[in-house]
Amino acid sequence: MGRVAELAAFRQALAGGPAAPVLLHLHGPGGIGKSALLRRFTAEALAAGRHVVSVDGHDVGGRPEAIEAAARDAFGDDRVLLVIDGFEQCRGLEWWLRTRFLPRLPEHAVIVIAGRLPLAPEWRRDPGWAPVLRTIALGELPPRDAGALLTARGVPSELHASVLADAGGLPLALSLAAELALREHGWQHTEDVASALLEALAGEVPSAAHRHALRLFAHARTTTPELLRAALPWEDTAALYAWLAALPFVESCQAGLYPHDLVRQALDEGVRGGGEREYRSMHRRILQHLVERACTAGEPLAVEDATQYIYRVGDVKRRYLTFDGHGQLVQDSYRPEDRAELLAMAHQAEGEETARMVAFWLDHQPQNFAVYRSRGTARPVAFMARLGFATVEEAELAADPMVAAAWERCRATGGLAAGEHFSIVRFLVDPAAPRRPSPAMDLMLQDCLAASLRDIGMVVAFSVWSDPDFWQPLLAYADYHPVPGGDRRIDGRRHALFAHDWREVPLPQWLDTLPAAL
């Protein structure tokens, strides 16, 4: 409904001409109607004979190679419309898109990018893009258009005023309110339309399996038929998947189904029932499925799905993760030219002693450093070191008291057999947010977990924390426990050593502990 000015701008872009835009950027908060407007753009482009190529940020995960693959058909037709939705999932690719990817499109291509945030100012300063860029900030629907949307959804006109008073002009809220009004055959005042709809829906869920499938949405990045089969193996998961896909708050992409963010946070608490014991068993099956994929599949998103699911459950997400990077950082290996910057970051974030130890390990295990770079500039902004040892040399013991403490603990608990080794996450350095959650720390935690899952022959995993009291609940959740006598003072702060012994608690048993922490 409505969006007359936005449609006029798009039609001008399709028609071409000296003053026509080539790139339209739609931005606005979640639920404002970006995806719905893109569907209208797509329909008009197809009617005009344009070839349409669509890319969803949920599918590509902020990876240039994934966008290249998803958009490869855009290079074969001069009259292509390239649509990129969910751009907030890959904002870190702006520089690459602006300078490397989009300029390669055919001469008469039209581009539409939609996301929650405005584009970076560099687009306006770029002499190639500034004249052909049209930015459209989507706002709420005016009352007349909002009423038309309710009418189109079958809401009687006598309910419009009360529905609009609660839902405002946000298209998603209006759509959910329309669904609720039709289900309830009327309207009761509510300040949270999404939760009210879920409460109404909860009374109509056909079975416990359907309730579990709804709660699954609260944690999984996307829900696929395979994930549903793993979670509920004895149910008719094809029918469950079709039921989920038809719900008014569910979106779809190539990677599967997902709820809108306005609804996701209400799902787990809002749709109860079906048995908490079975709910926890379902979580365990999901974890096993995702971890098996992470250990065997080569796709980066398989690892991301597993680690994000593990970290989303319980109170872990709310306290320790930001999920705010949106592809702005990329993990890379250490390069010799990074040395001075890494040492400066270590000195700034931790202190002189830590910087000296970083220098030592850069000389001895440079391959075990991960550097997190700005995707726009490639400069290091954070780094992690996950060291590995089958044995420890005297010089290494003398250089680093935390490695010495880990080796002492390892020997006290039976040592290492042939082919075994231990790992130690020794440094987690982000000078922008020392010892606290941040987008870089999100990636470091994800990479630590992924490495532990895939490290064949690693029997004990250690990690060092320079603010252990803050991070201890997260570590306990992951079944990492303080090593007795493992504390040291470095740079005037207490550093604590934590450990998980995979010989005592192997992966299947470890997975069992996570649902218990919910």
N, C-alpha and C positions, 0 to 999 in steps of 0.2 A: 504494500500500500504506500502511496506517496512517493517520496524521493524523486520529485520531478526535476529539480536542478541537477541532481547527480546523473539521472538518465540522460539529460540533455548534454552534459559534458561527455558522457560515454559515446553518445551518438555522433557528436562532433569528432571525437577521436576516430571512430569507424569510418566516417566520411572522408577524413583527411583534409588537406588544404594547408595554406601557409600558417594560419593561426591555430591549427588543431593540435591538441596535446597528443603526445606519443605515449607518455607514462602517466597513468592515473594512480594516485596513492590514496586509499581510503583508510582512515584511522578513527578509532573510537573505542570505548570500553567494551568489555565482554557483554554480549547480549544486545548490542545496539543495532544489529541487523546487517553486519558486514557480509556474512556468508549468504544470507538471503538475497542481498543486492547483487552479489557476484553470480548467483544462479540466474537472475534476470539478465545481467550482462551477457552471460553465456548463451542464453536462449536467443537474445537479439543478434548476437554475433553469428550463431549458426544459421539463423534465418536470413542473414545478409550474405551468406556464403563463405564465411570465415572458417578456417580450421582452428579449433580451440584446443589448447594444451593446458592442463591444470596441474598445479603442484600444491600439495598440502604440507605445511610446515610440520605437522605431526608425523608425516611419513619420512621426511628427509632428515630431521633431527639436527639441522644446522651444519650439515656436511656438504661441502662443495661437490664432491663426487656423486652424492645422492641426487642433488639438484640437476647435475649434468645428465644423469641417467633418466630422471623423471621427465626432463624437458627436451630430450634428444629430438623428438619429432617436431619441435618448434623451428628447427633449422632447415626443414625441407619444403617450406611453403612461404612464399613472400607475403601472403595475406593471413598470417597467423595471429591469433589472440593468445598471449601467454598470461595466465592467471596464477598468481601466487597468493594463497590464503594462509592464515595462521602465521603471518610473518614474524610475530613475536617469538616464535619458536626458533628462529634463525637470524635474529637481528645482528649477530656478530659477523654475518656475511655481507653486510651493506657495502663495505669497501670493495670486496671481490665482485659483487654483482654490478656495482656502478662502474668499475674500471676494467673488469676482465670478462664478465659473462654477458651482460645485456648488450654491450656494444657489438657483439658478434651476431646478434639476431638479424634476420633479413630487413631490408630497408623499409618496407611498409608494415612491419609488425606493430601491433598495439600491445601495450603491457599494462596490466592492472595488478597492483600489490595491495594487499589488505592486512592490517595488523592493528594492535591496540595502541601503539605509540607512534608519534610522528617520525618521519625519516630524519637522519642526522643532518645538521646544517650544511655539510659538505655538498649535498646534492644541489642546494641553492647556489652555492659558490662555484659549482662546476659549469664552465661556459658551454659544455656540450649538452648538459641535462637541464639547466635552468630554464631555457626558453620553451622546452617541450614537456615540462613537468607541471601537472595540475594536482594540487593537494586538496583533499576534501575531508574535513572533519565532520564525521557523522554525529548528529545529535539525536535527542529523543524525538519521536513523532509528535507533530502538533495534534491537538485534540481531535480535529476533523479526521486526520489520517488514522489516528489511534482508534477512533470509533469505527472507521471503515474496516480496520483489521478485525475488530471484535465481531462486526456484522458478518464478515467473510468466514469467521470461525463458528458462526451459528449462535452467538450470544444475543439474547433478546435485547432490544433497544432500551427497555425499562431498567436493565441492569447496568447499562454502560456507565452512568455517572458514578455509581458506587465502586465498580471495578476499576475505573480510571483513577479514582481517588486513592486506591491502594497500589495499583500497578504503575501509575504514571505513564510515560510515553516510551518506556524501554520495550522494544519489540519482543524480546524473549519473555520478559515478565508478563506482557500482554498475552502472549501465546499460552504460557503456563496458566495464567488466570482464566483464560477462555476454557482451557481443558478442565480446570477445577470447577468453574461455574456450570459447565455442562454435566459433569459428574455429580455435582451436589444439587442440581436443579435450582440453583439460586446463588446468592452471594452473602457470605458472612465476612465482616471486617477482619483483615489480617495485615500485619506489618511485614510478614515474610511469606511471599507468595510461593516460593519454591518449597519451603518446609510444609506449608499448608497442603500443597498438591501431593507431596510425598505421604503426608498423613492420610489423605483421602485415598491415595493409591494403595497404601498399605492394607486397607480394608478390603481391597479387591484383588490382591495378589493371589493367583490361582493355587499356589502350593508353596511348601517350604523351599523347594528347589528354586522357584522363582525369586523368593526372598534372598536366598544366598547369592543368586546371580546379580541381583541389584546391589547387594553389599560388596560384591567383588569389584564393582565399578569404583568404589571409594578408594581403592588402592592400586589397581592395575593401570598402567599408562594407557593401554588399549586392551580391549577384550576381543579375542579371536575365537573361532569355533574350536581350534585346538586347545586353547586355554580352558574353555568351558568343559571340554571332554576330560581334561586332566582334573578339573575341580570337581566335577559331578559325573563321574564315569558311568553310573548306572541310570542316568536320566536321558530323556530324549533331548539332547543338546541342540539338535537342528531346530526343533520347535522353540526351545528356550532362546536361541540366538535370534530367530525371527521375531519373537515376542519383544526382546530387548530393542531390536532395531526399529520397531514400530512405536516405541515410547516417545512422547513429545519432547523430551529433554535430551535425547540421544543423538549424537552426531556420528558420522562415519567417514573413514578415510581408507586408503589401501591397507593400512596396518590393522584395521579393525574398527570396533565401536568404542566410543568414549562419551561420558556425560559432559555437558557444559559445566564450566567451573562453578557457576552459580549454584549448581545442583550437587556437584561432587561432594562438597564438604558436608552436605546434609544427609547424604545417602546412608553412610555407615551407622549414624546414630538414629536416623529417622525411620529406617526400615528394619525393625527388630523382629524377633520370632524365628521359629524354625529350628530352635535348639542350639544353644551356645556350644555344646560339645561337638556337634556336627559342623558348626561354623569354624571352629578351630581346626578340625580335621580337614576341612576344605582348604584352609589357608596352608596347611602342611602340604597338601597335594599340589597346590598352585606353586608353592616355593620349590618343590622338587622338580616340577615341570620346567620352571623358568631357569633354575640353576643348571639342569641338564642341558638346556639350550645354550646357556652362557658358556658352559664348558666345552660344548661340541660344535656349535655354530660359529661361522666366521664373521657374522654380521655384527657391527658395533652396537646396533640397537638391541640385540639379544642380551648383551652384557648390561646395557643400560636398563632394560626392562627388569632384569633380575635384581640388580642392585637398588633401583628405585623402589621396587616392591618391598624388598627387605627393609629399607629405611623408612618407608611410608607408614608402616604399621605402628601401633602404640603411640607413644608421645614423642617418638624420635623425630618425625618430620617437623613438628611444630617448634621444637626447641633447637635442633641442631642443623637443619637444612634450610637453605633459602630457595632452592629451585629457581634462581633468578638470573642464571647466566645466559640462557637463551642463545647458546652458540657463540658468545662473544669471546670465549677463551678456547684455545685448542691445545691438547696435550702433545708434546713433542719430545724428542730425545735431546740430551745435552750436546751442545757444540762447544768446542774450545773457546770460541769468541764470547761465550756467555759467562765465562769464569768471573770476570771482574764484577758484573752485575749481580750474579748469584751471591758472591761474597759480600757485596754491599747490602743486599737484601737481608742476608743472615745477620749482619752486624746491626742493621736498623731494627729488625724485628725481634732479635733475641739478645745479641751482645757479642763482645769480642771473642770469648771462649768458643761460642758456637760457630762463629765465622772461621776460627782456626780449625775446628774439627771438620767443617764443611770442606775447607781447602784440602785437608788430609784425604778425605774420602773421594773428592774429585780426582785426586792423584791415583787412588787405589781402586775405586770402583765407579768410574765415570758412567759406565753403561747402565748403572742402576739408579741414575738420577732421571726424573721426569720433570720437564720444564713446561710451564703453562704460559702460553704466549697470547698476546692480544691478536685476534684474528685479523684486525685491520692493519696493524703495524709490524707484527711478528716479533715484537720486543718481549722479553721475559717479564712477567708480572708476579710469578710465584713459582715455587718448585718443591719437589718432594724427593726424598731418597729412601728407597726400600732396598736395603743391603742384604746380601745372601752369603752364607758361610757353611762350608762342610767342616772347616776347622778355622781357628783364629790364630794369627801369628802374634809373637810377642810385641812387635812394634804396633800392631793394631790394638792390642790390649792396653798398651801404655798411652796410646793417642786418644782413646775414647772410653771413659769410664762406664758409659751406658752399654756399649758393646761388651766390655769386660763383665758387667753384671749379667748380661744375657748369656754369655758363654759359661759363666760360673753356674747359673741356674740350669743350663742345658746339661752340663756335666753332672750336676747333683741329681738329675732326674733320669739318669741312665745313659747319657751321651748320645752319640749318633752312630747308627749302623752304616755299613757300606751303602752308598747310593742315596743317603739321607742328607738333608741340610736344614738349617733354620734360617728364617728371614727376620729382619728387624726394620720396621718403619722408623727411621732414625730422625728425619727432619720433615716437618710440614710447615713451610714458611710462606706466609702471605703478608708482606709488610703493610698492605692496605687494611688488614684486619688481624693483627697478631693474636693467635691463640683463640680466635672466635669464628663463628660461622661466617661464610662468605661464598660467593660463586666459585672462587678458586678452591676453597675447602670442600665444597660439594664434589667437585671433580676429583680431588685428592682422595676423599673417602670412598668414592665410587671406584677409583682405580685400585686402591688398597684392597677392597673387598674382591674385585674382579681378579686381581693377581693371586690372592689367597685361594680362590676357587680353582684356578687353572695351574697352579704351581705344583707340578708332579715331583714328588720326593721331598717336599717341604713338610716336616713333621711338627715343628713348633713355630708359631708366629708370635713375634714380639712387636711391641710398639712403644714409643717414648712420647710422653706428653709433658709439656712444661707448664700446664695449668690443669693438673689431674683432677682437682675437685670439680671443676666445671664439666669435664668430659667423662667423668666416671660413670654416670648413668648410661650414656651411650655405649661405653665399653662393656658394662655389665650386661646390657641388652644383647650385645654380640658375643657374650660369654668370654670376654677378655677380663682377666683378674689381676690385681696387683701382685707383683713378684715380691715375696718377703725379702727384705734387705736390698731391694732394687732402687731405692731412692738415692739421688745424688743432687748436690747443689751446684748449678752451673749458671754463670752470669747472674748470681744473686737470687736465683729462683729454684724452687724445688722441681726437679725432673723425676718423674716416676715411670717405672718400667712395668708394662702389662703384658700378659701372655695368654695365648690359647694353645693348648697341647692337642694336636689333631690325633695323636695316638690314644689319648684318654677319651676325647670326645670327637669321633670321626664325623664326616660330613652328614650322613643320614641322621645320626643322633643330634648333631648341632642344629639341623633343620627343625627337629622336633622341639627344641628349646624356644624357637622364635614365636610360634603361635602361643606358647605359654606366657610370653611376655606381653601379649595384647591387653 
